[in-house]
Amino acid sequence: MLVLLPPSEGKAAAGGDAPLTLESLSLPGLTAAREAVLGELVELCQGDEGKAREVLGLSEGLRGEVAKNAGLRTAGTRPAGEVYTGVLYDALGLGSLDPAAGRRAAGSLLVFSGLWGAVRVGDRIPSYRCSMGVKLPGLGALGPYWRTPMAAVLPEAAGDGLVLDLRSAAYAAAWKPKGEVAERTATVRVLHAPTRKVVSHFNKATKGRLVRSLLTEGVTPEGPAELVEALRDLGYVVEAEPPARAGKAWGLDVLVTDVH
């Protein structure tokens, strides 16, 4: 099972002594693309601060993020699962998983990123600020930029099992499963049952809890149909229909009543 996650906008502060080594990150086929984005981002942030804030969509109060990006090559690193914070990651609670669930997380979770493309939760990265919606001066919009390298690398990473896609739209733009991989992919929406609307905060929290449930229970569905049954067994209310055409992903709606 491969679980595709969005990153968090907020990040934990840099830690550790070892600086970034791109060659140590998972999915080595993305190394050249990562180097290109990193170089562009660092150069941007070492130049005019106002321009950097405009490109990155940062307010005056977040000007410190520019200086942080400028020093990415020498900043301390920590596992990505510790760097990413926020609602989804608080609910997922990687740090409190038992050892067996932690190993499952290390092998199955893939976090998408405007800067790194995608990383495993055990990959050591510095804290940074660069969303998938950014348009870097020399590379353009990062979503389209990542599509070619991702298309070459992600199908192999997906293996032959379930792909559980929990990404937001901006990060889903970087790689769309196709063909046979799409047929064993399930995308998930979390809906407030009485209104049938997505509520952002609870959407993220529920996705985090859902992944945690699968990891702690050691559930590894082989495909979307098995995932639906597994989630129902875990107490989730799930609506799903197989796709109408071959080569398409399943769409799952998880219904919740309490928005908190």
N, C-alpha and C positions, 0 to 999 in steps of 0.2 A: 504494500500500500504506500502510495506517495501522496502526501498532504501538502497542498499549495496554500501558503499563507501570505497575507499582505504584511508589510512591515508596520512599525508604529511611527507616527510623526515625531513623538518625543523619544529620546534615547537616554539611557543611563550615561553618567559621566565616564570618561575614559578611565581605564584602569590597567594594572599590570605594567610590566617593564618592557616586554618585547614589542617592537614596532611591527607594522603591517608587513606581511610577506605574501604577495599575491599568489605566488606559486604554491602556497600551502593550502589555499582555499579549495573546497570541493568543486566539482565540475571544471576541471582544468581547461576544457575547450573554450571557456569564457575568458581566459586570462588576458588575451590580447585586447578584447573589447573592454575589459575592466581597466586595463592600463590606459586605454584611450580616454575613457570617461574620467578616471582619476586625474590624469594629467590636465584635462580641460578644466575640471572643477578646481583643482589646486591653483592653476594659473589664474583663473577668474578671481578667486578669493584672495590671491596675493596682490591683485591689482586694485582698481578703484572700488572702494567699499560700497559706494552708492549703486554702482552698476551691478555688483554682485548681489546686493540685496534685492534689486529689481528683478534680476534673472531668476533668483531663487524664491521670490515671492515672500520676502521676510520683512517684517515691520521693524521700525526703529528699535523697539524693545528686544528684538532678536538679533541685533547686530553682532553679538558675541558668536553666533553661529558661523559668521563669515570667517572670523579668526580661527575658529576650530577647524573649518574645512581647509584653511590655508596650511595648517600644520599636520594634515592627515598622514603624510609619509613617515613622520617621526613620532606620532602620538602613540600612547600605550593602547593595547588591545585587550579585549576580553571575549569570551564566547558570545556569538550572536544572540543566543538564547537569553543572555544577561543584558545585552545592549538594548534589545527591543523591549519597550515597556508599554503601558497603556492598558485599555480595557480588555482587549482580547488576551493579551499576554498575562495580565493579572488573573483572569479566569482560568487560563491554561495552567498556570502555576508550575512551570518547568522545574523550578528549584525545589519543590516539595514532592516531586514524583519519586516513587520507590525505585531502586536500582534497575529492576527489569523494565519498568515503564520508561525510565530515562534512556535506556538503551534503545527501546522502540522509537522514542522521540528522535534520537540522534540519527536513526536510520531512515525515518519516514518523513520528517518535516523539512520542508523547503520554503524559505522565506524570500519573497521577491523584493527587489530593491532597484531604485533608479541608478544607484552607483555601482552595485556589485552584480546586477543581473538577477542572481539568486544564490543564496548560501544555505548551508546546513546550519542547524542551531549550535553545533560544536565548533564551527569555523571562527577563528579569532579575528575580529575586526575592531577598528576604532569607532568611537561615536562620531556621527556625521550628520549633515542635513542636505538632502538632495532627493526630492520626490520624483516619481516617474513622470509627472507632468511638466518637469523643467525642460526648457529649450536651451541647451548650451550653445554658445556662439559658433563653435567649430563643428558640432555634431548634430545640431537640431534637436527636435523633440525626442526624449529618451525612449518613450514607448515604441515608436517605429524603429528607432535605432537598434533596440535589442531584439527585434523580431528575427533577423537573419541568424545571429549567433545562437539564439535560443532554439530556433528550428533545427539547428544542427546538433544540439546537445541534449535537449530535454526529452525527446522520444526514448533515447537510451536510458536516461535516468528514470523514466516512468516504468521501465521493465515490462513485465507482462501482467501486472496486477491492477487493482483499482487505483484510479487517480481521483482524489477528493479535492475539489477546487473551491476554496473559501476566499479567494481574492476579491478585492473590490475592482470596479470596472477599469480604473486607471492601470492597475497592475496586470489585469487579465489581458490588456492590449499588447503586452510584451510577448505573450505566447498563447496561442489558441490550439489545443490538441486537435489533430485532424485524423481522419480515417479510422483505422482500427483502435488507435489510442483514444480517440473521442468516444468511441462506443463503450469504453469501460471507464469513462469519466463521469463524475456526478458533480454538478454545481449546486450550491445550497443557498437558499434564501431563508431568512428567519422573519416570520410574519407575526404581528400581533393579531391573535386569532379573532377577537371581536371586530377589528377594523380592517383586517387583511392588509395592513400597511407595514412597511419596514420602519422600525424605530432604531436609529443608528446605534445608540449606546447599547441597547439590549441585544441588537443584532450581533455586535462584536462580542459581548459577554457570552451569549449563548453559543456562538461558534467556538469560543475558547473552552467552555465547559464540555461541549460535544466532543472535541478532540481529546480532552483530558479523559473523558469516559472511555473512549476507544482505547487509549493508551493504558489506562490503569486496569481495564478488564482484559487486556490482551486480545482484543477483537481485531481480526484481520480479514475483512470481507474480500472475497475474490472479485466482485464486480458490483455495479450499482444496485442490482436487485437484492443481493445479499446484504448490502449496506442498509437498505431500507428496513429489512427484517431485523438486522442487528440494532439499529437505532430504536426501533419499536420495542425490542426486548429490553433495551436500556431505559425505557420509559418516555421516550420522545414521541410526540405526535407528528407523523410524517405523511405528507401527501406526495405521490410521485406517479408519473406515467412514463412508460418507455417512449423514446423518441419516435416520431412518425417515419423518419427516413434513416437509412443506414449512414454511418459516418457522422452521426450527431451525438452530442452528450446528453445524459439524462439531466432533468431539472427536478430538484427536490425542494419542497417547502416544509420547513419545520415550524409548526404553529405553537405559539406560547400565549399564555393569558396574562401573566404578571410581567409588567414592564418595570424592571429595576436594575 
